[in-house]
C-alpha cells in the first residue's frame, strides 16, 4: 500500500488535477479541498475498518477528493458531463481497488467529500466571494497539518513502526 507506485500515482494525479482545480477554485479553496477531503477520507477509513484500523498512509483521500471536486463543480454548473465523469471515476476507483492493495474507504470517503466541497465552492464563489475567510481557513489547515504530523511522531504506533523500519 505504501509503495513507490502508490506514491507516484498520487503525485501524478495531484499535479495534473491540482493545477486545473487551483485555477478553477483559487489557491485557498483548492488547499481546503485537498486537506478537507484528505481528513474526511481518513475518517471514512477509520470508521469503515474499525476496530481493526490498519495502518494507513498517503494522500489518497485528498487526491480522490480532487477528483470528486471536479464532479461537484460540473454538477454545480449543470454540465451534463458530470454523470460521465462520476461513472468514469468510480470505475477507476473500483479497478484500482481490485488491482492494488489500497485503502478503498479513504478513496471513496475523499471522493464523496470532494463532490460536496466542489459543488459548495463552485456555488459559493458565484454568490458570496468569501476569499478572505477561505485564505484564513487554508492557513489554519496548513498549521493543523504540520502539527498533526509532528504530534503523530509521539504516538506509540508510529514509534514502533519507525523502529521496525530502522531495523530493516
C-alpha positions in Angstrom: 0.0 0.0 0.0 2.8 2.4 0.8 5.0 1.6 -2.3 6.5 3.8 -4.8 3.7 3.1 -7.3 1.1 4.4 -4.8 3.1 7.5 -4.1 3.9 8.1 -7.7 0.2 7.7 -8.8 -0.9 10.1 -6.0 1.7 12.7 -7.1 0.8 12.4 -10.8 -3.0 12.9 -10.2 -2.3 15.6 -7.6 -0.2 17.6 -10.0 -2.4 17.2 -13.0 -5.8 17.8 -11.4 -4.3 20.2 -8.8 -3.3 22.7 -11.5 -6.8 22.6 -13.0 -8.6 22.9 -9.7 -6.4 25.6 -8.4 -7.2 27.7 -11.5 -10.9 26.9 -11.1 -11.3 27.4 -7.3 -8.3 29.6 -6.3 -5.4 28.6 -4.2 -7.2 28.8 -0.8 -10.3 26.8 -1.8 -8.1 24.2 -3.6 -6.0 23.8 -0.5 -9.1 23.5 1.7 -10.5 20.9 -0.7 -7.3 18.8 -0.7 -6.8 19.0 3.1 -10.5 18.6 4.0 -11.1 15.6 1.7 -7.9 14.0 3.0 -9.1 14.3 6.5 -12.6 13.1 5.7 -11.1 10.2 3.7 -9.1 9.2 6.8 -12.2 9.4 8.9 -14.1 7.2 6.5 -11.2 4.7 6.7 -11.2 4.7 10.5 -15.0 4.2 10.6 -15.0 1.5 7.8 -12.2 -0.6 9.1 -12.9 -0.3 12.9 -12.0 -2.0 15.1 -9.1 -3.4 13.0 -7.9 0.1 11.9 -5.0 -1.0 9.7 -2.1 1.4 9.3 -2.8 3.9 6.5 -0.5 6.2 4.7 -0.6 8.6 1.8 -2.7 11.3 0.4 -5.2 9.2 -1.4 -8.3 10.7 0.3 -7.2 14.1 -0.8 -6.3 13.0 -4.3 -9.7 11.3 -4.7 -11.2 14.5 -3.1 -9.7 16.4 -6.1 -11.3 14.0 -8.5 -14.6 14.3 -6.7 -14.4 18.1 -6.7 -14.3 18.1 -10.5 -17.5 16.1 -10.5 -19.1 18.5 -7.9 -18.1 21.6 -9.9 -19.6 20.1 -13.1 -22.8 19.3 -11.2 -23.0 22.8 -9.8 -22.7 24.2 -13.3 -25.4 21.8 -14.5 -22.9 20.4 -17.0 -24.3 17.1 -18.3 -20.7 15.8 -18.3 -20.9 15.3 -14.5 -22.7 12.0 -15.0 -20.0 10.6 -17.3 -17.2 11.9 -15.0 -18.8 10.4 -12.0 -19.2 7.0 -13.7 -15.7 7.1 -15.1 -14.0 8.0 -11.8 -16.0 5.4 -9.8 -14.9 2.7 -12.3 -11.3 3.8 -12.0 -11.6 3.6 -8.2 -13.0 0.1 -8.3 -10.4 -1.1 -10.8 -7.7 0.3 -8.6 -9.2 -1.4 -5.5 -9.2 -4.7 -7.3 -5.7 -4.3 -8.9 -3.8 -3.0 -5.9 -3.9 -3.1 -2.1 -5.4 0.3 -1.5 -7.5 1.9 1.2 -10.8 1.9 -0.6 -12.7 3.6 2.2 -10.3 6.5 2.2 -10.6 6.8 -1.6 -14.4 6.7 -1.6 -14.7 9.0 1.5 -12.4 11.6 -0.1 -14.2 11.3 -3.4 -17.7 11.8 -1.8 -16.3 14.7 0.3 -14.7 16.2 -2.8 -18.0 16.1 -4.7 -19.7 18.0 -1.9 -16.9 20.6 -1.5 -16.5 21.1 -5.2 -20.3 21.8 -5.5 -20.3 24.1 -2.5 -17.2 26.0 -3.6 -18.5 26.4 -7.1 -21.8 27.8 -5.8 -20.2 29.9 -3.1 -17.7 31.6 -5.5 -20.6 32.7 -7.7 -22.6 34.2 -4.8 -20.7 35.2 -1.7 -17.0 35.7 -2.6 -15.6 34.7 0.8 -11.9 34.9 -0.3 -10.6 36.3 2.9 -12.2 33.6 5.0 -11.0 30.9 2.6 -7.4 32.2 3.0 -7.6 32.2 6.8 -9.1 28.7 6.9 -6.5 27.4 4.4 -3.7 28.9 6.5 -5.1 27.2 9.6 -5.3 23.9 7.7 -1.6 24.1 6.9 -0.7 24.7 10.5 -3.0 21.9 11.7 -1.5 19.5 9.1 2.1 20.3 10.2 1.0 20.0 13.9 -0.7 16.6 13.3 2.4 15.2 11.6 4.6 16.4 14.5 2.2 15.0 17.1 1.9 11.7 15.3 5.6 11.1 15.8 4.8 10.9 19.5 2.4 8.0 19.2 3.5 4.5 20.2 2.2 3.1 17.0 4.4 5.4 14.9 7.4 4.8 17.2 7.0 1.1 16.8 6.7 1.2 13.1 9.7 3.6 12.8 11.8 1.2 15.0 10.9 -1.7 12.7 11.9 0.3 9.6 15.2 1.2 11.2 15.9 -2.5 11.9 15.4 -3.4 8.2 
